[in-house]
């Protein structure tokens, strides 16, 4: 599989570890109950890529470290240019010099999510500066111009075990998700940053599609889902994404999916592999 990897530009983007936010102390769940739960932001010490993202006492929980830039246009660039698999480095504080890896971009709150080793997490503080070597936007697979590649470090692409078969790309995936389960984030003008959610209100559907043990970092195939120029339903379209945040209590929400590959035509197919998780490919 040949790509234009050598033509890509590697550029610095930077943010600070963001503090968790809370307005109204209560979160209204899909059954009308009020709950007080941890949510987005901060440093999560015991929630990591590779862990099950379902059943946590939390809402939209982000594994590892959540990073943001206080300047709006700079934060847009941080989210747009950071790709899953990019190297990150702590630039200030007691953990200065520690290296991590980008694991997702969370839309709405507009955080970039980064994995660090536990010993480095213990030294970090809110507002520590983190620099990312952004690398991957503009990536193309030669001979598959119909397949849009986004949010993906080319070095991680090479580790995914994608095979070319009968003019199609066969991608290892942990789960398949039907289009009718995709919710919050549909209609976004681009899938080149952020995510959209698998809705989890229908427990029978979760059981039918084997989504009850979904993990942070799982690669998933989104059926009939077009993410080429935004996010919408399209019969026959296929997208591949990665789980970047936890299940949620709000109606129309659930585990967030950042897009890696998408095609309006059937140029992508999935091969079920329980080990298809970025924690394995990146050795986290």
Secondary structure, 3 states (H helix, E strand, C coil): CCECHHHCCCEEEEEEECCCCCCCCCEECCCCCEECCECCCCEECCCCCCCECCCCCECCCECEEEEECCCHHHHHHHHHHCCECCEEEECCCCCCCCEEEEEEEECCCCEEEEECCHHHHCCCCCCCEEEEEECCCCCCECCCCCCEECCECHHHHCCCCCEEECCEEEEEECEEECHHHECCCCCCCCCCCCCEEECCCCHHHHHHCCCCCCECCEEEEEEEEECCCCCEEEEEEEEEEEEEECCCCCCCCCCEEEEEEEECCCCEEEEECCCCEHHHHCCC
